[in-house]
Amino acid sequence: MKKMISLGICTILMTAVFAFTGCSQKDNAAEQSDKKELVVGMELAYPPFEMTDQKGNPTGISVDLAYALGEYLGRDVRIENMAYNGLIPSLMTGKIDIILSSMTITEERKESIDFSDPYAKAYLSLLINKNSPVQKFEDLNVEGRKIAVKKGTTGHLYAEKNLPNCEIMVFDKESACVLEVVQGKADAFMYDQMTIYKNWQQNPDTTRALLEPFQEELEYWGIGLRKDDSELRDQINAFLKEYNENGGFDELSMKYLAEQKKTFDELGIPFFFDIEK
């Protein structure tokens, strides 16, 4: 009887040990899996860079670039769609690993986060209502002029710094900014060239575009990451260099921006991925 009781106790203890060990192994595997996953934050509201397809799946230039980066790093990629002004807070609190959302590298942002080497350059441009007297950027800096900007973007920051006499209308959505110009409620909408070009093509009867650069310095886009992720930054920089050398950005241009590139070439304006300083 004692032997049977002892055997039973041993069996229970062994079962418990195996169960505990099994759980520990599963937990370790889960932790390793979590470490492998690269969580990429972007706002899927900026075609053709960040958008969704007809089924609601992420697609666009930044999405393709994110998956190519994941493949290079040997990590699964998960896209987290969120409001643009929530990207940096989400990165700093660890909800996402990187920001890949057409984000301009600025000194202000560099106080909070780090950036990869630039992978694209952009100029601010203007979508102007056809009936507005505005012909150049300086024409906006007078009383009575109104400019629409998207909250938190470099267009927003540039307008606040350089247009003290213009009424600045701040919106959360690009579409709202465009609508203000189309309806004549704002003289212009300031954003990057690609967006301005796209919206001009979509509203040719009510708008015109000023695509020529008016900034003294170019704007460069980079991948945002936490300041303590120096190893990841180095890996991303190595990826961007190799991706560019292998023609990856040329392929993205042909896939998503063929018409725009042709127009920019005809106007003699440097194109988006020509990032030589």
C-alpha angles and dihedrals in degrees: 000000000000090000091052092050091047091048090050092050091049091050091051092047093048091048090051091048092049091046091049092045091047091051091047091051091049091048091050091049090049091050091050090048091051090051091053094053115093110209110206121195121209140143108244094211104089113083133227090018103044119009145116131255126231090280093051096254120141114260140156140082096307092046092052089047092050093052091047089052091049091051091050091051094042091238132128113245127225118186115215113199113209143146113287095239089054096057099086095045089049091051093048093050093048098248090124132024100216141003116233103168111119089279119174117226107240134169090238093055091044088064088068106027142017128243137212122236109291116272099182140016130219140186125210112246138180133244103202131194109247092233095050118107090222111120101160138017095264090059089071094063097083133092113273096033119115130201127190119216135176113245116260097007126123087251088061092048094044092051092051091051100042107027106057093153097047125088107244115211111199122203135175095223133055089219091059091053091050092048091054090056095043091052093045095244090120129035094219148355117222119211139121122307097255093055093044092049092050095049093045090055090049093049106033095148096056105028144045130197134233101201099162112105118258099174122100091221131039122242120232129201122220141170111262122224140159118283093241093055096088093141092053090046091055091048092050092049091051089050094050092050093050093042091053094045090051092054097254095139091047088056091050090051093052092045099047111009109035095123093045093049091052091052093046091050090051091050092047092238118145111252129242103259096040093102102165107134 
